[in-house]
């Protein structure tokens, strides 16, 4: 089972994830896309990555706004898996926006 990040490691990780915040034991990012189809493109690509990694974020879709939450439920908080997934999500958002 993945281990929870220490406060120090979590702080370092957040320093490399400027678009993410800490909220109730999860890394959280809200992204506004150009339109609904673009938001769904992000969701579809993140779903592919999540299935490949066997680690899935919670995703809330509101028209063109996505809120993504990464936490390792089995560990009860944030692990290195969540930091890695957050970085992959950033790459997806950057690629689809450009």
GUMIMAR-401877 format. One record per atom (N, C-alpha, C, CB): residue in one letter; residue number from 1; x, z, y. Coordinates in pm, whole numbers, plus 32768, in hexadecimal, padded with zeros to 4 digits. Glycine has a CB too. Layout:
% residues N
> A; NUM; X; Z; Y
...
% end
This chain:
% residues 98
> X; 1; 8055; 8000; 7F89
> X; 1; 8000; 8000; 8000
> X; 1; 8059; 8000; 807C
> X; 1; 7FA0; 807B; 8000
> X; 2; 802E; 7FB9; 80E1
> X; 2; 8078; 7FB1; 815F
> X; 2; 8076; 8039; 81A5
> X; 2; 803D; 7F44; 81BB
> X; 3; 80E4; 805A; 81E7
> X; 3; 80EF; 80D9; 822F
> X; 3; 80C9; 80C9; 82C1
> X; 3; 817D; 8110; 8224
> X; 4; 808A; 8130; 82F7
> X; 4; 8068; 8130; 8385
> X; 4; 80E6; 812C; 83D9
> X; 4; 8014; 81AC; 83A8
> X; 5; 80DF; 80E8; 844B
> X; 5; 814F; 80E6; 84A7
> X; 5; 8159; 816C; 84EF
> X; 5; 8140; 8073; 850C
> X; 6; 81D4; 8195; 8509
> X; 6; 81E9; 820E; 8559
> X; 6; 81C2; 81EE; 85EA
> X; 6; 827E; 8240; 8550
> X; 7; 81B0; 8256; 863A
> X; 7; 8191; 8242; 86C8
> X; 7; 81FD; 81EE; 870A
> X; 7; 8183; 82CB; 8710
> X; 8; 827A; 8208; 86E9
> X; 8; 82EA; 81BF; 8724
> X; 8; 82E6; 812C; 86FB
> X; 8; 8371; 81FE; 86FA
> X; 9; 82D1; 8111; 867A
> X; 9; 82CA; 8086; 864C
> X; 9; 8250; 803E; 8685
> X; 9; 82C6; 8082; 85B3
> X; 10; 81E3; 8086; 8693
> X; 10; 816C; 804B; 86CE
> X; 10; 8184; 8027; 8760
> X; 10; 80F4; 80AA; 86C2
> X; 11; 81C8; 807D; 87A8
> X; 11; 81EA; 8060; 8833
> X; 11; 8242; 7FE6; 8840
> X; 11; 822F; 80D7; 8872
> X; 12; 82A4; 7FDA; 87E8
> X; 12; 82FC; 7F64; 87E9
> X; 12; 82AD; 7EE6; 87CB
> X; 12; 836D; 7F75; 8782
> X; 13; 8254; 7EEE; 8769
> X; 13; 8203; 7E7A; 8745
> X; 13; 81AA; 7E4F; 87B9
> X; 13; 81AE; 7E98; 86CA
> X; 14; 816A; 7EAF; 87FA
> X; 14; 8113; 7E8D; 886B
> X; 14; 8164; 7E4F; 88DD
> X; 14; 80CA; 7F0A; 889D
> X; 15; 81E2; 7E75; 88E9
> X; 15; 8238; 7E39; 894E
> X; 15; 8251; 7DA5; 8938
> X; 15; 82BB; 7E82; 8953
> X; 16; 8240; 7D78; 88BB
> X; 16; 8254; 7CEA; 889C
> X; 16; 81CF; 7C9E; 8891
> X; 16; 82A2; 7CDC; 8819
> X; 17; 8162; 7CE6; 88A5
> X; 17; 80DB; 7CAB; 889C
> X; 17; 808F; 7CC5; 891E
> X; 17; 808D; 7CE5; 8823
> X; 18; 80B5; 7C81; 898B
> X; 18; 807D; 7CA2; 8A0E
> X; 18; 7FE6; 7C8E; 8A1B
> X; 18; 80C0; 7C51; 8A76
> X; 19; 7FAA; 7C3C; 89C6
> X; 19; 7F1A; 7C22; 89D0
> X; 19; 7EC6; 7C80; 897A
> X; 19; 7EFD; 7B94; 89A9
> X; 20; 7F08; 7CDC; 8936
> X; 20; 7EC4; 7D37; 88DA
> X; 20; 7EC3; 7DC5; 8912
> X; 20; 7F08; 7D36; 8850
> X; 21; 7E59; 7E0E; 88EF
> X; 21; 7E4B; 7E9B; 8917
> X; 21; 7E32; 7EEE; 889B
> X; 21; 7DD7; 7EAD; 897D
> X; 22; 7E48; 7F6D; 88AA
> X; 22; 7E2A; 7FCD; 8840
> X; 22; 7D9F; 8006; 885A
> X; 22; 7E97; 803F; 883A
> X; 23; 7D48; 8001; 87F4
> X; 23; 7CC1; 8036; 8804
> X; 23; 7C92; 8070; 877F
> X; 23; 7C5F; 7FC7; 8835
> X; 24; 7C82; 80F2; 877B
> X; 24; 7C4D; 8138; 8707
> X; 24; 7C90; 810E; 8685
> X; 24; 7BB8; 8120; 86FD
> X; 25; 7D14; 8113; 8683
> X; 25; 7D5F; 80F7; 8609
> X; 25; 7D69; 8065; 85E3
> X; 25; 7D22; 813F; 859B
> X; 26; 7D5A; 800D; 8644
> X; 26; 7D64; 7F7E; 8629
> X; 26; 7DA9; 7F38; 869E
> X; 26; 7CD8; 7F40; 8610
> X; 27; 7DE9; 7EC8; 867F
> X; 27; 7E1A; 7E6E; 86E7
> X; 27; 7DA5; 7E14; 870B
> X; 27; 7E99; 7E1A; 86B7
> X; 28; 7D89; 7E05; 878D
> X; 28; 7D13; 7DBA; 87B9
> X; 28; 7D3B; 7D56; 8825
> X; 28; 7CA5; 7E19; 87EE
> X; 29; 7D0A; 7CDC; 8815
> X; 29; 7D1F; 7C74; 887B
> X; 29; 7C9A; 7C2C; 8891
> X; 29; 7D90; 7C0F; 8851
> X; 30; 7C78; 7C17; 8910
> X; 30; 7C04; 7BC6; 8934
> X; 30; 7C38; 7B45; 8972
> X; 30; 7BA6; 7C13; 8997
> X; 31; 7C02; 7AD6; 8941
> X; 31; 7C2F; 7A51; 896C
> X; 31; 7BB6; 7A01; 8999
> X; 31; 7C7A; 7A08; 88FA
> X; 32; 7BC0; 79C4; 8A0F
> X; 32; 7B57; 7968; 8A3C
> X; 32; 7B8B; 78DA; 8A2E
> X; 32; 7B2C; 7986; 8ACE
> X; 33; 7B42; 7889; 89E3
> X; 33; 7B68; 77FF; 89CC
> X; 33; 7B16; 77A3; 8A26
> X; 33; 7B54; 77D9; 8938
> X; 34; 7B34; 7723; 8A21
> X; 34; 7AF2; 76C2; 8A78
> X; 34; 7A5C; 76B4; 8A5A
> X; 34; 7B36; 763A; 8A6B
> X; 35; 7A3A; 76BB; 89D8
> X; 35; 79AF; 76AA; 89B0
> X; 35; 799D; 76E1; 8922
> X; 35; 7984; 7614; 89B7
> X; 36; 7922; 76DE; 88F3
> X; 36; 7903; 7714; 886F
> X; 36; 794F; 76CC; 87FF
> X; 36; 786D; 770C; 8855
> X; 37; 7952; 7645; 87FE
> X; 37; 799D; 7602; 8793
> X; 37; 7A32; 762B; 878F
> X; 37; 7993; 756B; 87A4
> X; 38; 7A6F; 763F; 8803
> X; 38; 7AFB; 7668; 8804
> X; 38; 7B09; 76F6; 87CC
> X; 38; 7B34; 7661; 8894
> X; 39; 7AAB; 774C; 87EB
> X; 39; 7AAD; 77D4; 87B4
> X; 39; 7AA3; 77CF; 871B
> X; 39; 7A39; 7829; 87EF
> X; 40; 7A4E; 7779; 86E8
> X; 40; 7A3E; 776C; 8657
> X; 40; 7ABD; 7731; 8618
> X; 40; 79C4; 7714; 8636
> X; 41; 7B02; 76D9; 865F
> X; 41; 7B83; 76A6; 862C
> X; 41; 7BE4; 7719; 8617
> X; 41; 7BBF; 763F; 868E
> X; 42; 7BEA; 7775; 8676
> X; 42; 7C42; 77E9; 866A
> X; 42; 7C18; 783C; 85F1
> X; 42; 7C40; 783F; 86EB
> X; 43; 7B96; 7857; 85E5
> X; 43; 7B64; 78A7; 8575
> X; 43; 7B88; 7865; 84F0
> X; 43; 7ACB; 78BA; 8580
> X; 44; 7B73; 77E3; 84E6
> X; 44; 7B91; 779C; 8469
> X; 44; 7C25; 77A4; 8445
> X; 44; 7B66; 770A; 8473
> X; 45; 7C7C; 7791; 84A7
> X; 45; 7D0C; 7796; 848B
> X; 45; 7D36; 7825; 8467
> X; 45; 7D5D; 7764; 8505
> X; 46; 7D02; 7888; 84AF
> X; 46; 7D22; 7914; 848F
> X; 46; 7CEF; 7935; 8402
> X; 46; 7CE3; 7975; 84F8
> X; 47; 7C7C; 7901; 83DC
> X; 47; 7C47; 7919; 8356
> X; 47; 7CA6; 78E2; 82EC
> X; 47; 7BBD; 78D9; 8347
> X; 48; 7CDE; 786C; 8302
> X; 48; 7D3E; 7832; 82A3
> X; 48; 7DB8; 788C; 8295
> X; 48; 7D69; 77A4; 82D0
> X; 49; 7DED; 78B9; 8305
> X; 49; 7E63; 7910; 8304
> X; 49; 7E42; 7994; 82BD
> X; 49; 7E95; 792C; 8394
> X; 50; 7DCF; 79CD; 82DE
> X; 50; 7DA7; 7A4D; 82A3
> X; 50; 7D98; 7A41; 820C
> X; 50; 7D23; 7A7D; 82E1
> X; 51; 7D5D; 79D6; 81DE
> X; 51; 7D4F; 79C2; 814D
> X; 51; 7DD8; 79B3; 810B
> X; 51; 7CF9; 7947; 8130
> X; 52; 7E30; 7968; 814B
> X; 52; 7EB7; 7955; 8115
> X; 52; 7F03; 79D9; 810F
> X; 52; 7F04; 78F0; 816B
> X; 53; 7EF4; 7A2C; 8178
> X; 53; 7F3A; 7AAC; 8180
> X; 53; 7EF2; 7B1D; 8135
> X; 53; 7F4D; 7AD4; 8211
> X; 54; 7E74; 7B03; 810C
> X; 54; 7E1E; 7B69; 80D1
> X; 54; 7E14; 7BE4; 812C
> X; 54; 7E52; 7B92; 8046
> X; 55; 7E06; 7BC8; 81AD
> X; 55; 7DF9; 7C31; 8212
> X; 55; 7D9E; 7BF9; 827F
> X; 55; 7E85; 7C5E; 824C
> X; 56; 7D2A; 7C36; 8294
> X; 56; 7CC0; 7BFA; 82E5
> X; 56; 7C9F; 7C4B; 8360
> X; 56; 7C45; 7BE8; 8291
> X; 57; 7C9A; 7C0A; 83D4
> X; 57; 7C70; 7C50; 844F
> X; 57; 7BD8; 7C58; 8457
> X; 57; 7CA9; 7C09; 84CC
> X; 58; 7BA8; 7CB3; 84A8
> X; 58; 7B1B; 7CB2; 84CE
> X; 58; 7B10; 7C54; 8545
> X; 58; 7AE4; 7D45; 84F0
> X; 59; 7AAE; 7BFC; 8543
> X; 59; 7A9D; 7B99; 85AD
> X; 59; 7A0E; 7B9F; 85E1
> X; 59; 7AC0; 7B09; 857B
> X; 60; 7A02; 7BB0; 8664
> X; 60; 7980; 7BAD; 86A6
> X; 60; 797C; 7B2E; 86FC
> X; 60; 7968; 7C2F; 86FD
> X; 61; 7914; 7ADC; 86E8
> X; 61; 7906; 7A5E; 8731
> X; 61; 7890; 7A6A; 8790
> X; 61; 78F3; 79E5; 86CF
> X; 62; 78AA; 7A55; 8811
> X; 62; 7841; 7A52; 8877
> X; 62; 7854; 79D3; 88C8
> X; 62; 7846; 7AD2; 88D4
> X; 63; 780D; 796C; 88A3
> X; 63; 7816; 78E8; 88E0
> X; 63; 78A5; 78B7; 88DC
> X; 63; 77E1; 78EA; 8970
> X; 64; 78EF; 78BE; 8948
> X; 64; 7979; 788D; 8947
> X; 64; 79DF; 78FF; 894F
> X; 64; 798F; 782E; 89BB
> X; 65; 79B0; 797A; 893F
> X; 65; 7A08; 79EE; 8946
> X; 65; 7A15; 7A2D; 88BB
> X; 65; 79D1; 7A56; 89AB
> X; 66; 7A91; 7A3F; 8890
> X; 66; 7AAF; 7A7F; 8811
> X; 66; 7AF0; 7B06; 882A
> X; 66; 7B0B; 7A25; 87BA
> X; 67; 7AC9; 7B68; 87DC
> X; 67; 7B10; 7BE7; 87DA
> X; 67; 7B44; 7BF8; 874C
> X; 67; 7AB3; 7C5F; 8806
> X; 68; 7BC7; 7C06; 8740
> X; 68; 7C08; 7C13; 86BF
> X; 68; 7C43; 7C9E; 86B2
> X; 68; 7C76; 7BA8; 86AD
> X; 69; 7C2A; 7CDE; 8640
> X; 69; 7C5A; 7D66; 8625
> X; 69; 7CAA; 7D63; 85A4
> X; 69; 7BE3; 7DCD; 861A
> X; 70; 7D26; 7D91; 85AD
> X; 70; 7D7D; 7D96; 8538
> X; 70; 7D9C; 7E27; 8516
> X; 70; 7E00; 7D48; 8551
> X; 71; 7D77; 7E4F; 849F
> X; 71; 7D9C; 7ED3; 846A
> X; 71; 7D9A; 7EC8; 83D2
> X; 71; 7D3A; 7F44; 849E
> X; 72; 7DE6; 7F20; 8394
> X; 72; 7DEA; 7F22; 8302
> X; 72; 7D8D; 7F91; 82D4
> X; 72; 7E7E; 7F37; 82CC
> X; 73; 7D16; 7F6B; 82AC
> X; 73; 7CAF; 7FCC; 828A
> X; 73; 7CDC; 8029; 821A
> X; 73; 7C2F; 7F84; 8261
> X; 74; 7D22; 7FF3; 81B6
> X; 74; 7D4C; 8045; 8144
> X; 74; 7DB3; 80AE; 816C
> X; 74; 7D85; 7FEE; 80D6
> X; 75; 7DFD; 8096; 81DB
> X; 75; 7E60; 80F6; 820B
> X; 75; 7E28; 814F; 8279
> X; 75; 7EDC; 80AD; 823E
> X; 76; 7DB6; 812A; 82AF
> X; 76; 7D78; 817A; 8317
> X; 76; 7DB3; 8167; 83A2
> X; 76; 7D81; 8208; 82F3
> X; 77; 7DE9; 80F1; 83BE
> X; 77; 7E21; 80D7; 8443
> X; 77; 7E76; 805A; 8446
> X; 77; 7E73; 814D; 8471
> X; 78; 7ED7; 805A; 849E
> X; 78; 7F29; 7FE3; 84B7
> X; 78; 7FA9; 7FE7; 8466
> X; 78; 7F4A; 7FD7; 854D
> X; 79; 7FC3; 7F78; 8420
> X; 79; 803C; 7F68; 83D1
> X; 79; 8086; 7EEA; 8400
> X; 79; 801B; 7F60; 8339
> X; 80; 80F8; 7ED1; 83C4
> X; 80; 8144; 7E58; 83E4
> X; 80; 80F3; 7DDA; 83C6
> X; 80; 81C8; 7E55; 8395
> X; 81; 8098; 7DE1; 8366
> X; 81; 8042; 7D6E; 8347
> X; 81; 7FEE; 7D47; 83C0
> X; 81; 7FE7; 7D8E; 82D0
> X; 82; 7FC0; 7DA9; 840A
> X; 82; 7F6C; 7D8F; 847F
> X; 82; 7FBD; 7D51; 84F1
> X; 82; 7F2A; 7E10; 84B0
> X; 83; 8036; 7D81; 8502
> X; 83; 808D; 7D4A; 856A
> X; 83; 80AC; 7CB8; 854A
> X; 83; 8110; 7D9D; 8577
> X; 84; 80CC; 7C9E; 84CD
> X; 84; 80E9; 7C15; 84A3
> X; 84; 806F; 7BBA; 84B7
> X; 84; 8115; 7C12; 8410
> X; 85; 7FF9; 7BEA; 8491
> X; 85; 7F80; 7B9A; 84A3
> X; 85; 7F62; 7B83; 8536
> X; 85; 7F09; 7BDE; 845F
> X; 86; 7F76; 7BE8; 858A
> X; 86; 7F61; 7BD7; 861A
> X; 86; 7FBC; 7B6A; 8652
> X; 86; 7F7A; 7C5D; 8664
> X; 87; 8038; 7B68; 8625
> X; 87; 8095; 7AFF; 8654
> X; 87; 8066; 7A75; 8627
> X; 87; 8124; 7B1A; 861F
> X; 88; 8036; 7A6C; 85AB
> X; 88; 8004; 79EC; 857B
> X; 88; 7F88; 79C1; 85C9
> X; 88; 7FE3; 79F4; 84E5
> X; 89; 7F33; 7A1F; 85EA
> X; 89; 7EBC; 79FF; 863A
> X; 89; 7EE5; 79CC; 86C4
> X; 89; 7E60; 7A7B; 8648
> X; 90; 7F49; 7A0C; 8701
> X; 90; 7F7B; 79DC; 8782
> X; 90; 7FA7; 794A; 8779
> X; 90; 7FF0; 7A33; 87B2
> X; 91; 7FED; 7929; 870D
> X; 91; 801A; 789E; 86FA
> X; 91; 7FA6; 783D; 86EE
> X; 91; 8071; 7895; 867F
> X; 92; 7F3E; 7865; 86A8
> X; 92; 7EC7; 7811; 869A
> X; 92; 7E85; 77FB; 8721
> X; 92; 7E64; 7850; 8639
> X; 93; 7E70; 7866; 876B
> X; 93; 7E30; 785B; 87EE
> X; 93; 7E83; 7802; 884A
> X; 93; 7E1E; 78E7; 882E
> X; 94; 7F05; 7816; 884D
> X; 94; 7F5B; 77C3; 88A2
> X; 94; 7F54; 7731; 887B
> X; 94; 7FEB; 77F3; 8899
> X; 95; 7F55; 7713; 87F9
> X; 95; 7F51; 7688; 87CA
> X; 95; 7ECD; 7645; 87EB
> X; 95; 7F6A; 7683; 8734
> X; 96; 7E5F; 768B; 87DA
> X; 96; 7DDC; 764F; 87F2
> X; 96; 7DBE; 763F; 8887
> X; 96; 7D70; 76A2; 87B1
> X; 97; 7DF1; 769A; 88D7
> X; 97; 7DDC; 7690; 8968
> X; 97; 7E2C; 761D; 89A7
> X; 97; 7E03; 7713; 89AB
> X; 98; 7E9B; 75F8; 896A
> X; 98; 7EEF; 7591; 89A9
> X; 98; 7EC4; 7504; 8989
> X; 98; 7F7E; 75A2; 8980
% end
